[in-house]
Amino acid sequence: MKPIAAEWVAKAEGDFGMMERECRVRRNANYDGICFHAQQCAEKYLKARLCEADITFNKIHDLVALLEQALVVEPAWETFREDLAYLSDFAVTFRYPGESADRDSALDAQCRCQLFRNLARHALGLET
């Protein structure tokens, strides 16, 4: 794996670990944080795959835009368009006052992130 792709994977795993740990909290879980880190994990795996394929990308957080670029090398990822669109909103939505995530949306984000992470890790030749 290219060093830059490996760096993206390491950062993605940091977000994945944060999300997973927060999901285990029994009292006062940070549902906003779970959603944010789910989005961040997916974003970084998309960027890792793009780097591995030598596809340049802009500094964006739009998972669907990144997916569009990745489809050149991973056409089967089209099946995750809806999941990535759902997660994409969490880059900003719950980071500011006015909206907050609830338990159901956080667990949904976790599930979608886990599924995409497994797919991305497989594509990158990593253990799932």
DSSP file (Angstrom, degrees, kcal/mol; ACC not computed):
  #  RESIDUE AA STRUCTURE BP1 BP2  ACC     N-H-->O    O-->H-N    N-H-->O    O-->H-N    TCO  KAPPA ALPHA  PHI   PSI    X-CA   Y-CA   Z-CA
    1    1 A M              0   0    0      0, 0.0   123,-0.0     0, 0.0    51,-0.0   0.000 360.0 360.0 360.0 141.3    0.0    0.0    0.0
    2    2 A K     >  -     0   0    0      1,-0.1     4,-2.4     4,-0.0     3,-0.3  -0.377 360.0-119.3 -65.4 144.5    1.2    3.5   -0.8
    3    3 A P  H  > S+     0   0    0      0, 0.0     4,-2.0     0, 0.0     5,-0.1   0.874 112.7  51.2 -55.4 -40.7    2.3    5.5    2.3
    4    4 A I  H  > S+     0   0    0      2,-0.2     4,-2.0     1,-0.2     5,-0.1   0.887 110.1  49.4 -67.2 -36.9   -0.2    8.2    1.8
    5    5 A A  H  > S+     0   0    0     -3,-0.3     4,-2.4     1,-0.2    -1,-0.2   0.906 109.4  52.5 -65.5 -40.7   -3.0    5.6    1.5
    6    6 A A  H  X S+     0   0    0     -4,-2.4     4,-2.4     1,-0.2    -2,-0.2   0.864 107.1  52.7 -63.1 -35.8   -1.8    4.0    4.7
    7    7 A E  H  X S+     0   0    0     -4,-2.0     4,-2.3    -5,-0.2    -1,-0.2   0.918 108.8  49.4 -64.8 -42.9   -1.9    7.3    6.5
    8    8 A W  H  X S+     0   0    0     -4,-2.0     4,-2.6     1,-0.2    -2,-0.2   0.910 110.8  50.8 -61.6 -41.4   -5.5    7.8    5.4
    9    9 A V  H  X S+     0   0    0     -4,-2.4     4,-2.7     2,-0.2    -2,-0.2   0.923 108.8  51.1 -62.3 -44.4   -6.3    4.3    6.7
   10   10 A A  H  X S+     0   0    0     -4,-2.4     4,-1.6     1,-0.2    -1,-0.2   0.909 112.3  46.2 -60.0 -42.4   -4.7    5.0   10.0
   11   11 A K  H  X S+     0   0    0     -4,-2.3     4,-1.9     2,-0.2    -1,-0.2   0.896 111.2  52.4 -67.5 -39.5   -6.7    8.2   10.4
   12   12 A A  H  X S+     0   0    0     -4,-2.6     4,-2.6     1,-0.2    -2,-0.2   0.903 108.0  51.7 -60.8 -41.6   -9.9    6.4    9.4
   13   13 A E  H  X S+     0   0    0     -4,-2.7     4,-2.6     1,-0.2    -1,-0.2   0.831 104.9  56.4 -67.2 -31.2   -9.2    3.8   12.0
   14   14 A G  H  X S+     0   0    0     -4,-1.6     4,-2.0     2,-0.2    -1,-0.2   0.928 110.7  43.7 -62.5 -44.6   -8.8    6.5   14.6
   15   15 A D  H  X S+     0   0    0     -4,-1.9     4,-2.6     2,-0.2    -2,-0.2   0.897 112.5  52.9 -66.1 -40.3  -12.3    7.8   13.8
   16   16 A F  H  X S+     0   0    0     -4,-2.6     4,-2.8     1,-0.2    -2,-0.2   0.925 109.4  48.9 -61.6 -44.4  -13.6    4.2   13.7
   17   17 A G  H  X S+     0   0    0     -4,-2.6     4,-2.6     2,-0.2     5,-0.2   0.902 110.8  50.0 -62.1 -42.2  -12.2    3.6   17.2
   18   18 A M  H  X S+     0   0    0     -4,-2.0     4,-2.4     2,-0.2    -2,-0.2   0.932 112.7  47.5 -60.9 -45.8  -13.7    6.8   18.5
   19   19 A M  H  X S+     0   0    0     -4,-2.6     4,-1.9     1,-0.2    -2,-0.2   0.938 113.3  47.5 -61.0 -48.3  -17.1    5.9   17.1
   20   20 A E  H  X S+     0   0    0     -4,-2.8     4,-0.8     1,-0.2    -2,-0.2   0.907 112.7  48.4 -63.0 -43.1  -17.0    2.3   18.4
   21   21 A R  H >< S+     0   0    0     -4,-2.6     3,-0.9     1,-0.2     4,-0.5   0.926 111.5  49.3 -63.4 -44.1  -15.9    3.4   21.9
   22   22 A E  H >< S+     0   0    0     -4,-2.4     3,-1.0     1,-0.3    -1,-0.2   0.835 104.5  59.7 -66.6 -30.6  -18.6    6.1   22.1
   23   23 A C  H 3< S+     0   0    0     -4,-1.9    -1,-0.3     1,-0.2    -2,-0.2   0.742 101.6  55.3 -67.9 -21.8  -21.2    3.6   21.0
   24   24 A R  T << S+     0   0    0     -3,-0.9    -1,-0.2    -4,-0.8     2,-0.2   0.569  80.3 112.2 -86.7  -9.3  -20.4    1.4   24.0
   25   25 A V    <   -     0   0    0     -3,-1.0     4,-0.2    -4,-0.5     3,-0.1  -0.455  50.3-164.7 -67.5 131.5  -21.0    4.3   26.5
   26   26 A R  S    S+     0   0    0     -2,-0.2     2,-0.4     1,-0.2    -1,-0.2   0.795  70.5  40.5 -89.0 -30.5  -24.1    3.5   28.6
   27   27 A R  S    S-     0   0    0      1,-0.2    -1,-0.2     0, 0.0     0, 0.0  -0.974 123.5  -3.1-126.1 134.2  -24.8    7.0   30.0
   28   28 A N  S    S-     0   0    0     -2,-0.4    -1,-0.2     1,-0.2    -2,-0.1   0.857  76.5-173.7  60.7  40.5  -24.5   10.4   28.2
   29   29 A A        -     0   0    0     -4,-0.2     2,-1.2    -3,-0.1     3,-0.2  -0.355  28.6-122.3 -62.0 145.2  -23.3    9.0   24.9
   30   30 A N     >  +     0   0    0      1,-0.2     4,-2.0    -8,-0.1     5,-0.1  -0.726  33.8 176.3 -92.3  88.7  -22.3   11.7   22.4
   31   31 A Y  H  > S+     0   0    0     -2,-1.2     4,-2.2     1,-0.2    -1,-0.2   0.848  79.3  56.4 -64.7 -34.9  -24.6   10.8   19.5
   32   32 A D  H  > S+     0   0    0     69,-0.3     4,-2.4     1,-0.2    -1,-0.2   0.928 108.1  48.7 -59.5 -44.3  -23.4   13.8   17.5
   33   33 A G  H  > S+     0   0    0      2,-0.2     4,-2.8     1,-0.2     5,-0.2   0.875 107.7  53.9 -64.9 -39.3  -19.8   12.5   17.9
   34   34 A I  H  X S+     0   0    0     -4,-2.0     4,-1.9     2,-0.2    -1,-0.2   0.939 111.5  45.4 -59.8 -47.6  -20.8    9.0   16.8
   35   35 A C  H  X S+     0   0    0     -4,-2.2     4,-2.1     2,-0.2    -2,-0.2   0.915 113.7  49.6 -63.2 -43.7  -22.4   10.4   13.6
   36   36 A F  H  X S+     0   0    0     -4,-2.4     4,-2.6     1,-0.2    -2,-0.2   0.938 112.4  45.9 -62.2 -47.4  -19.4   12.7   12.9
   37   37 A H  H  X S+     0   0    0     -4,-2.8     4,-2.3     1,-0.2    -1,-0.2   0.810 109.0  56.2 -70.2 -28.1  -16.8   10.0   13.4
   38   38 A A  H  X S+     0   0    0     -4,-1.9     4,-2.0    -5,-0.2    -1,-0.2   0.930 111.0  44.7 -63.8 -44.9  -18.8    7.6   11.2
   39   39 A Q  H  X S+     0   0    0     -4,-2.1     4,-2.6     1,-0.2    -2,-0.2   0.926 113.3  50.4 -63.0 -45.0  -18.8   10.2    8.4
   40   40 A Q  H  X S+     0   0    0     -4,-2.6     4,-2.4     1,-0.2    -2,-0.2   0.888 108.5  51.9 -63.5 -40.2  -15.1   10.9    8.9
   41   41 A C  H  X S+     0   0    0     -4,-2.3     4,-2.0     2,-0.2    -1,-0.2   0.941 112.2  45.3 -61.4 -48.0  -14.2    7.2    8.8
   42   42 A A  H  X S+     0   0    0     -4,-2.0     4,-2.3     1,-0.2    -2,-0.2   0.916 112.3  52.5 -62.7 -42.9  -16.0    6.7    5.5
   43   43 A E  H  X S+     0   0    0     -4,-2.6     4,-2.3     1,-0.2    -1,-0.2   0.922 110.1  47.5 -58.8 -45.2  -14.5    9.8    4.1
   44   44 A K  H  X S+     0   0    0     -4,-2.4     4,-2.1     1,-0.2    -1,-0.2   0.832 110.0  51.9 -71.3 -31.7  -10.9    8.8    4.9
   45   45 A Y  H  X S+     0   0    0     -4,-2.0     4,-2.2     2,-0.2    -1,-0.2   0.893 109.5  50.7 -69.6 -38.1  -11.4    5.3    3.5
   46   46 A L  H  X S+     0   0    0     -4,-2.3     4,-2.3     1,-0.2    -2,-0.2   0.938 112.2  47.0 -60.2 -45.5  -12.7    6.8    0.3
   47   47 A K  H  X S+     0   0    0     -4,-2.3     4,-2.5     1,-0.2    -2,-0.2   0.858 109.0  54.7 -66.7 -35.3   -9.6    9.1    0.2
   48   48 A A  H  X S+     0   0    0     -4,-2.1     4,-2.4     2,-0.2    -1,-0.2   0.929 109.9  46.7 -61.9 -44.5   -7.3    6.1    0.9
   49   49 A R  H  X S+     0   0    0     -4,-2.2     4,-1.5     2,-0.2    -2,-0.2   0.898 111.8  50.7 -66.4 -39.3   -8.7    4.2   -2.0
   50   50 A L  H  <>S+     0   0    0     -4,-2.3     5,-3.0     2,-0.2    -1,-0.2   0.919 111.3  48.4 -63.7 -42.9   -8.4    7.2   -4.3
   51   51 A C  H ><5S+     0   0    0     -4,-2.5     3,-1.6     1,-0.2    -2,-0.2   0.912 108.1  54.2 -62.6 -42.1   -4.8    7.7   -3.2
   52   52 A E  H 3<5S+     0   0    0     -4,-2.4    -1,-0.2     1,-0.3    -2,-0.2   0.824 112.1  45.0 -62.0 -30.7   -4.0    4.0   -3.8
   53   53 A A  T 3<5S-     0   0    0     -4,-1.5    -1,-0.3    -3,-0.2    -2,-0.2   0.335 114.7-116.6 -93.6   6.2   -5.4    4.4   -7.4
   54   54 A D  T < 5 +     0   0    0     -3,-1.6     2,-0.6     1,-0.2    -3,-0.2   0.854  64.6 148.1  59.1  37.3   -3.5    7.7   -8.0
   55   55 A I      < -     0   0    0     -5,-3.0    -1,-0.2    -6,-0.1     2,-0.1  -0.913  40.6-140.2-103.0 119.7   -6.7    9.6   -8.3
   56   56 A T        -     0   0    0     -2,-0.6     2,-0.3    -3,-0.1    -5,-0.0  -0.462  22.3-175.5 -79.1 152.3   -6.4   13.2   -7.1
   57   57 A F        -     0   0    0     -2,-0.1     2,-0.1   -10,-0.0     9,-0.0  -0.968  23.6-110.8-144.3 157.5   -9.3   14.8   -5.2
   58   58 A N        -     0   0    0     -2,-0.3     2,-1.8     1,-0.1     8,-0.0  -0.376  45.5 -90.7 -82.4 166.5  -10.1   18.2   -3.7
   59   59 A K  S    S+     0   0    0     -2,-0.1     2,-0.3     2,-0.0    -1,-0.1  -0.610  78.5 136.6 -78.5  85.7  -10.3   18.9    0.0
   60   60 A I        -     0   0    0     -2,-1.8    -3,-0.0     2,-0.1     0, 0.0  -0.853  53.5-152.7-130.2 164.7  -14.0   18.1    0.4
   61   61 A H        +     0   0    0     -2,-0.3     2,-0.9    27,-0.0    30,-0.1   0.287  59.1 119.0-117.1   4.5  -16.2   16.2    2.8
   62   62 A D     >  -     0   0    0      1,-0.2     4,-2.0     2,-0.1     5,-0.2  -0.635  45.9-166.1 -78.2 105.7  -18.9   15.3    0.3
   63   63 A L  H  > S+     0   0    0     -2,-0.9     4,-2.5    21,-0.3    -1,-0.2   0.830  85.6  54.1 -65.6 -32.6  -18.9   11.5    0.4
   64   64 A V  H  > S+     0   0    0      2,-0.2     4,-2.4    20,-0.2    -1,-0.2   0.893 107.6  50.3 -69.8 -38.4  -21.0   11.2   -2.8
   65   65 A A  H  > S+     0   0    0      2,-0.2     4,-1.3     1,-0.2    -2,-0.2   0.908 113.2  46.3 -64.0 -41.1  -18.6   13.4   -4.7
   66   66 A L  H  X S+     0   0    0     -4,-2.0     4,-2.1     1,-0.2    -2,-0.2   0.893 110.1  54.2 -66.9 -39.2  -15.7   11.2   -3.5
   67   67 A L  H  X S+     0   0    0     -4,-2.5     4,-2.1     1,-0.2    -2,-0.2   0.921 101.6  58.7 -58.6 -44.4  -17.6    8.1   -4.4
   68   68 A E  H  < S+     0   0    0     -4,-2.4     4,-0.3     1,-0.2    -1,-0.2   0.887 109.4  44.4 -53.7 -40.5  -18.1    9.4   -7.9
   69   69 A Q  H >< S+     0   0    0     -4,-1.3     3,-1.0     1,-0.2     4,-0.3   0.881 112.3  51.7 -71.5 -38.2  -14.3    9.5   -8.3
   70   70 A A  H >X S+     0   0    0     -4,-2.1     4,-2.4     1,-0.2     3,-1.5   0.756  90.3  77.7 -72.0 -24.1  -13.8    6.1   -6.7
   71   71 A L  T 3< S+     0   0    0     -4,-2.1    -1,-0.2     1,-0.3    -2,-0.2   0.742  80.5  70.8 -60.1 -22.2  -16.3    4.4   -9.0
   72   72 A V  T <4 S+     0   0    0     -3,-1.0    -1,-0.3    -4,-0.3    -2,-0.2   0.885 117.3  20.0 -59.5 -38.9  -13.7    4.4  -11.7
   73   73 A V  T <4 S+     0   0    0     -3,-1.5    -2,-0.2    -4,-0.3    -1,-0.2   0.614 135.8  38.2-106.5 -17.1  -11.8    1.8   -9.8
   74   74 A E    ><  +     0   0    0     -4,-2.4     3,-2.0    -7,-0.2     4,-0.2  -0.547  60.5 163.6-132.3  68.0  -14.5    0.4   -7.6
   75   75 A P  G >  S+     0   0    0      0, 0.0     3,-1.6     0, 0.0     4,-0.1   0.786  73.0  65.9 -60.2 -27.1  -17.7    0.3   -9.6
   76   76 A A  G >  S+     0   0    0      1,-0.3     3,-1.5     2,-0.1     4,-0.1   0.696  82.4  77.9 -67.8 -17.1  -19.4   -2.1   -7.1
   77   77 A W  G X   +     0   0    0     -3,-2.0     3,-2.4     1,-0.3    -1,-0.3   0.617  67.7  89.0 -68.7  -9.4  -19.3    0.7   -4.5
   78   78 A E  G X  S+     0   0    0     -3,-1.6     3,-2.0     1,-0.3     4,-0.3   0.837  74.9  68.4 -53.6 -32.8  -22.3    2.2   -6.3
   79   79 A T  G <  S+     0   0    0     -3,-1.5    -1,-0.3     1,-0.3     4,-0.3   0.662  95.6  55.6 -64.4 -13.9  -24.4    0.1   -4.0
   80   80 A F  G <> S+     0   0    0     -3,-2.4     4,-2.9     1,-0.2     5,-0.3   0.302  74.2 104.6 -99.7   8.3  -23.2    2.3   -1.1
   81   81 A R  H <> S+     0   0    0     -3,-2.0     4,-2.5     1,-0.2     5,-0.2   0.930  82.4  45.8 -55.6 -48.8  -24.4    5.6   -2.6
   82   82 A E  H  > S+     0   0    0     -4,-0.3     4,-2.2    -3,-0.2    -1,-0.2   0.916 114.1  48.4 -62.9 -43.6  -27.4    5.9   -0.3
   83   83 A D  H  > S+     0   0    0     -4,-0.3     4,-2.4     1,-0.2    -1,-0.2   0.918 113.2  47.1 -62.9 -43.4  -25.4    5.0    2.8
   84   84 A L  H  X S+     0   0    0     -4,-2.9     4,-2.3     2,-0.2   -21,-0.3   0.864 110.2  52.6 -68.7 -35.1  -22.6    7.5    1.9
   85   85 A A  H  X S+     0   0    0     -4,-2.5     4,-1.0    -5,-0.3    -1,-0.2   0.916 110.2  49.6 -63.8 -41.6  -25.2   10.2    1.2
   86   86 A Y  H >< S+     0   0    0     -4,-2.2     3,-0.5     1,-0.2     4,-0.4   0.938 115.1  42.7 -60.8 -48.4  -26.7    9.6    4.6
   87   87 A L  H >< S+     0   0    0     -4,-2.4     3,-1.7     1,-0.2     4,-0.2   0.831 101.5  70.7 -68.0 -32.5  -23.3    9.8    6.3
   88   88 A S  H >< S+     0   0    0     -4,-2.3     3,-1.6     1,-0.3     4,-0.3   0.838  89.1  61.9 -56.4 -36.3  -22.2   12.8    4.3
   89   89 A D  G XX S+     0   0    0     -4,-1.0     4,-2.3    -3,-0.5     3,-1.2   0.773  91.1  68.9 -61.0 -25.8  -24.6   15.1    6.1
   90   90 A F  G <4 S+     0   0    0     -3,-1.7    -1,-0.3    -4,-0.4    -2,-0.2   0.514  75.3  82.6 -78.2  -2.9  -22.9   14.4    9.4
   91   91 A A  G <4 S-     0   0    0     -3,-1.6    -1,-0.3    -4,-0.2    -2,-0.1   0.827 121.7  -4.2 -64.7 -29.2  -19.7   16.2    8.4
   92   92 A V  T X> S+     0   0    0     -3,-1.2     3,-2.3    -4,-0.3     4,-0.5   0.655 111.9  85.9-130.8 -39.7  -21.5   19.4    9.4
   93   93 A T  G >< S+     0   0    0     -4,-2.3     3,-0.6     1,-0.3     6,-0.2   0.807 103.2  29.1 -44.3 -53.1  -25.1   18.9   10.5
   94   94 A F  G 34 S+     0   0    0      1,-0.2    -1,-0.3    -4,-0.2     7,-0.1   0.314 100.9  83.8 -96.2   9.5  -24.6   18.0   14.2
   95   95 A R  G <4 S+     0   0    0     -3,-2.3    -1,-0.2     2,-0.1    -2,-0.2   0.594  91.3  49.2 -85.7 -10.5  -21.4   20.0   14.6
   96   96 A Y  S X< S-     0   0    0     -3,-0.6     3,-1.0    -4,-0.5    -4,-0.0  -0.878  97.4 -85.3-128.0 157.8  -23.3   23.3   15.3
   97   97 A P  T 3  S+     0   0    0      0, 0.0    -1,-0.1     0, 0.0    -2,-0.1  -0.190 100.2  56.9 -58.1 152.6  -26.2   24.3   17.5
   98   98 A G  T 3  S+     0   0    0     -4,-0.1     2,-0.3     1,-0.0    -4,-0.1  -0.037 101.5  49.3 116.7 -30.2  -29.7   23.7   16.2
   99   99 A E    <   -     0   0    0     -3,-1.0     2,-0.3    -6,-0.2    -3,-0.1  -0.998  57.7-175.0-141.2 145.3  -29.7   20.0   15.5
  100  100 A S        -     0   0    0     -2,-0.3     2,-0.1    -3,-0.1    -5,-0.1  -0.992  24.6-119.3-138.7 146.7  -28.7   17.0   17.5
  101  101 A A        -     0   0    0     -2,-0.3   -69,-0.3    -7,-0.1     2,-0.2  -0.478  24.9-147.6 -78.7 153.3  -28.4   13.3   16.7
  102  102 A D     >  -     0   0    0    -71,-0.2     4,-2.2    -2,-0.1     5,-0.2  -0.646  33.3 -93.9-111.8 176.6  -30.4   10.8   18.7
  103  103 A R  H  > S+     0   0    0     -2,-0.2     4,-2.7     1,-0.2     5,-0.2   0.897 121.9  52.4 -58.9 -44.1  -29.5    7.2   19.6
  104  104 A D  H  > S+     0   0    0      1,-0.2     4,-2.2     2,-0.2    -1,-0.2   0.917 110.9  45.6 -62.2 -44.5  -31.3    5.7   16.5
  105  105 A S  H  > S+     0   0    0      2,-0.2     4,-2.4     1,-0.2    -1,-0.2   0.871 113.0  51.8 -68.3 -34.2  -29.5    7.9   14.0
  106  106 A A  H  X S+     0   0    0     -4,-2.2     4,-2.4     2,-0.2    -2,-0.2   0.924 111.5  45.5 -66.7 -44.1  -26.2    7.3   15.8
  107  107 A L  H  X S+     0   0    0     -4,-2.7     4,-2.2     2,-0.2    -2,-0.2   0.858 112.6  51.8 -68.1 -34.0  -26.6    3.5   15.6
  108  108 A D  H  X S+     0   0    0     -4,-2.2     4,-2.4    -5,-0.2     5,-0.2   0.926 110.4  48.4 -65.1 -44.7  -27.7    3.7   12.0
  109  109 A A  H  X S+     0   0    0     -4,-2.4     4,-2.4     1,-0.2    -2,-0.2   0.908 110.7  51.9 -61.4 -42.1  -24.6    5.8   11.2
  110  110 A Q  H  X S+     0   0    0     -4,-2.4     4,-2.8     2,-0.2    -2,-0.2   0.932 110.4  47.8 -59.7 -46.9  -22.4    3.2   13.0
  111  111 A C  H  X S+     0   0    0     -4,-2.2     4,-2.2     1,-0.2    -2,-0.2   0.925 113.0  47.0 -62.1 -46.5  -23.9    0.3   11.1
  112  112 A R  H  X S+     0   0    0     -4,-2.4     4,-2.2     1,-0.2    -1,-0.2   0.889 113.3  49.7 -63.7 -39.0  -23.5    2.1    7.7
  113  113 A C  H  X S+     0   0    0     -4,-2.4     4,-3.1    -5,-0.2     5,-0.2   0.934 108.9  51.6 -64.6 -46.6  -19.9    3.0    8.6
  114  114 A Q  H  X S+     0   0    0     -4,-2.8     4,-2.2     1,-0.2    -2,-0.2   0.915 111.1  48.0 -57.6 -44.4  -19.1   -0.5    9.6
  115  115 A L  H  X S+     0   0    0     -4,-2.2     4,-1.8     2,-0.2    -1,-0.2   0.926 114.8  44.3 -64.1 -45.4  -20.4   -2.0    6.4
  116  116 A F  H  X S+     0   0    0     -4,-2.2     4,-2.9     1,-0.2     5,-0.2   0.902 110.9  55.0 -67.5 -39.1  -18.5    0.6    4.2
  117  117 A R  H  X S+     0   0    0     -4,-3.1     4,-3.0     1,-0.2     5,-0.3   0.923 107.3  50.3 -58.2 -45.3  -15.4    0.2    6.2
  118  118 A N  H  X S+     0   0    0     -4,-2.2     4,-2.1    -5,-0.2    -1,-0.2   0.918 112.3  47.3 -60.0 -43.6  -15.4   -3.6    5.6
  119  119 A L  H  X S+     0   0    0     -4,-1.8     4,-2.2     2,-0.2    -2,-0.2   0.930 114.3  46.4 -62.6 -46.7  -15.8   -3.1    1.9
  120  120 A A  H  X S+     0   0    0     -4,-2.9     4,-1.8     2,-0.2    -2,-0.2   0.909 111.3  50.8 -65.5 -43.1  -13.1   -0.5    1.7
  121  121 A R  H  <>S+     0   0    0     -4,-3.0     5,-3.5    -5,-0.2     4,-0.2   0.901 110.2  50.6 -62.9 -39.4  -10.6   -2.5    3.8
  122  122 A H  H ><5S+     0   0    0     -4,-2.1     3,-1.6    -5,-0.3    -1,-0.2   0.932 109.1  50.9 -61.8 -45.3  -11.3   -5.5    1.5
  123  123 A A  H 3<5S+     0   0    0     -4,-2.2    -1,-0.2     1,-0.3    -2,-0.2   0.816 111.0  49.4 -61.8 -31.1  -10.6   -3.4   -1.6
  124  124 A L  T 3<5S-     0   0    0     -4,-1.8    -1,-0.3    -5,-0.2    -2,-0.2   0.389 119.4-110.5 -90.0   3.2   -7.3   -2.2    0.0
  125  125 A G  T < 5S+     0   0    0     -3,-1.6     2,-0.3     1,-0.3    -3,-0.2   0.785  73.5 135.6  75.2  27.4   -6.3   -5.7    0.8
  126  126 A L      < -     0   0    0     -5,-3.5    -1,-0.3    -6,-0.2    -2,-0.1  -0.714  62.1 -93.9-106.9 157.4   -6.7   -5.2    4.6
  127  127 A E              0   0    0     -2,-0.3    -1,-0.1     1,-0.1    -3,-0.0  -0.372 360.0 360.0 -64.1 146.0   -8.2   -7.5    7.2
  128  128 A T              0   0    0     -7,-0.1    -1,-0.1    -6,-0.0    -6,-0.1   0.393 360.0 360.0-107.4 360.0  -11.9   -6.8    7.9
